[in-house]
Amino acid sequence: MDRPWASSIKCIFLLLKQKLLKELGNRWLPYLTPKDADFHQLWQENYSKLILREASRIPELLHKEVQQAFLTLRKHDCLFQDLVRIKGKNLLTPVSRLLIGNPGYTYKYLNSRLFTVPWPVEGSNIKYTEDEIFAACRAFFKLNDYLHKDTVQALDKLRLIKSEQNEDSTVFGMVPELSKSDLDMGDDMELKKRTTYNLTLLNYMDPQKMSYLKEEPYFGMGKMAVSWHHDENLVERSTVAVYSYSCEAGPEVIDDGEQSLEGRNPAVWHVGLKIAWDIETPGLAVPLHQGDCYLMLDDLNATHQHCVLAGLQPRFSSTHRVAECSVGTLDYIFKRCQLALQNVQDDMEPRTIHLRSLESSVIRQGEEIHNETNAVLCEIRKEGWLVEQKNEIITDLLAWLTTRQELRMEWCMRCQSRIAQNLPEDQRPICWPYWEDDDPEMPLPFDLSNIILELQGQLLKAKP
């Protein structure tokens, strides 16, 4: 479940989208493709932090290894559609995905958290079930290293261009229009932080096997494989690098009677760009051919939105990211568990738990870290508490228990939804951990409704 502020931001985005569509009415916003005369000027002036690397610029051996890796993972059925939650609905993504990256790392999007299949980083001792899968993960690790180096060079070049533009404007007595953020690329340490990709989200889709794809709503760009969005859960101002591979030979043109005289070629995959919530600046549709790569540098992901426009051929992509993993790794989870256990007092009596401290800050920390102890409940049920102190503890506890209950019920509903039950058995989400409410091995029931009601009743009785 999203934090409250994240839900508020999504509500704002929804309102902005509704307002934008209302303002548009029945007209389309303009957008440009390479066949338009002003395409490159628009790109330079409004989308300069989008960098396209055509396939010919990338080493041939790397192309061969990466493209074979895509096919290997598909052969071994390693890519799956994700069950995500959008606007309160459980939906399957039209794109099949797999997360590969640093061991123990995770990536969260659309209320779903993915765990990496680890790539073979130096010093790790990772066992793979198949040699082919090991080779595939190694190929994406090589691609990751190549894209990191290319991204650093691209940012250095962008910083130089921006600085020269600023100097020229000053020399000729002009007031620079560049904001501080355009020039503030950070020092070398900051640059490394924003470009050291720690995982890649692989995507695969065959548009010919999709019964329905959404139409792009603002510009009339055609069918979308991925709707307009900002990538989530990333280090601030970090670059996203994307390698594109259409895996089967097929048409890149369609019948003359079907192709519009204006707009993008619907047979070719494109990445679409627009300035977020701007209806004045034309959008951009950049064609992606086999082996092309593009970089979304610096703050482009925050200031702009992008979508993926479907072509006719099946397509893979490898989207390399600097995921924000300060609280999203297995190592972090283990350390937090150890911290929580420091407040548990050893007791010779079996199945008895006592806490070292009932200070509000300690309780908050413990409940935030681990959610399955009734020690606090046992303590506050005892006599002798001051009303104010007891109310403070109950109030803190209620907030965590209520959130935990909502998370459990939402996940149970997702696991039991019709769309989940129709998935192949090895792809269905599992409601785990789960226990029956009368399980003597568990200190609290799985369904916390009665506990919450009890605490709410105590809080009401204590009020004057």
Secondary structure, 3 states (H helix, E strand, C coil): CCCHHHHHHHHHHHHHHHHHHHHHCCCCCCEECCCCCCHHHHHHHHCCCEEEECHHHCCHHHHHHHHHHHHHHHHCCCCEEEEEEECCEEEEEEEEEEEEECCCEEEEECCEEEECEECCCCCCCCCCCCHHHHHHHHHHHHHHHHHHHHHHHHHHHHHHHHHHHHHHHHHCCCCCCCCHHHHCCCCHHHHHHHHCCCEEEEEEECHHHCCCCCECCCCCCCEEEEEEECCCCECCCCCEEEEEEECCCCCCCCCCCCCCCCCCCCCCCEEEEEECCCCCCCEEEEECCCCCEEEECCCHHHHEEEEEECCCCCEEEEEEECECCCCCEHHHHHHHHHHHHCCEECCCCCCCCEECCCCHHHHHHHHHHCCCCCHHHHHHCCCCCCHHHHHHHHHHHHHHHHHHHHHHHHHHHHHHCHHHHCCCHHHCCCCCCCCCCCCCCCCCCCCCHHHHHHHHHHHHHHCC
